[in-house]
Amino acid sequence: MKINYVRDGLVEESHLAEFILYSEQKPGEDISPYYLRSCAKPLQASLLVDYGANLSSEEFALICGSHAGEDCHIEIAKRLLERFGLDESYLKCGVHAPLSRSMQDKMLIKGEEAGAIHNNCSGKHIGFLIACVLKHWDLETYYEPNHPLQIAVKEKINSLCEAGVNISNPTYSSTVDGNVGVNMPELIYPATTDGCGVPILSMPLRNMLIGYINLFKNPKYSKIKEAFLNYPYIIGGENRLDTEVIQNTENIIAKVGAGGLCIVVNTKINDGFIIKVHDAGMDARRFAVLEMINRLGWGNINYDNKIKTISGKIVGEIKVIL
């Protein structure tokens, strides 16, 4: 796939991307691994269901999302921390300004400084802490790779994503984990530390997509499905692509991840697609995602793909080419 910015007939800018549709297997499909980044969040959150966490769909939305740090997100985050006997000091995700420019302006006027709770991954970290409370695991080291939580997360993601299935000539290594008593094969793909400080796995794009299909078609995880469909603004917020997609379609779930990733699932027909823009261009990703939703007939999202001068004259357009 290419996303070309064509200005008066000349390709001025071009972005290369991978596109995989779940219901379609293409010969020679790229099986190179990529990091899941924030696309891992709903897969990680499924452990809370397994552990019997009594959370609302709205609360799951915060835990699954990459929120913009607006008041609606912070209120839910504080409520969850208080309910489980926690506070912001337990969060190991680091501090950055809210993704919402409106919230940044609001805090600037009030003279308020951002905290870890404004981090777009604070919901995920709160979910991790809740899991530790439920399982009586150490709260201070929940982000470390050898913590029982992170070992359980890795095994859960590999299971949902069927790591090794649909992969040609996989190489396996057998691992034994004494904490949770699991002996399972896993593919040797790179792992790293995500931007928010927790371990993150890599795998081929199709396996990421398989994980989403397996998650959202399973009635056991209906609250996570409802979280996306019923609380799209909590999932993202101001100017967030996944929020835009869900708000302008029916039965469609979307989740963005750093590095140019976006996974889209049509929950009505249990199909989906994944897009990975190689240069991580966020605008190019948006045009590709919206265009493919429309082409597949999963929605009719109006968006402006025209290239314009400052005064509004149209001088070109952005084209998505498969």
Buried (B, 14 or more C-beta within 10 A) or exposed (E): BBBBBBBEEEEEBBBBBBBBBBEEEEEEBEBEBBBBBBBBBBBBBBBBBEBEBEBBBBBBBBBBBBBBBBEBBBEBBBBBBEEBEBEBEBBBBEEBBBBBEBBBEBBEEEEEEBBBBBBBBBBBBBBBBBBBBBEEBEBEBBBBEEBBBBBBBBBBBBBBBBBBEBBEEBEEEEEEBEEEEBEEEBBEBEBEEBBBBBBBBBBBBBBBBBBBBBBBEBEEBEBBBBBBBBBBBBBBBBBBBBBBBBEBBEBBBBBBBBBBBBBBBBBEEEBBBBBBBBEEBEBBBBBBBBBBBBEBEBBEBEEEBEBEEEEEEEEBBBBBEE
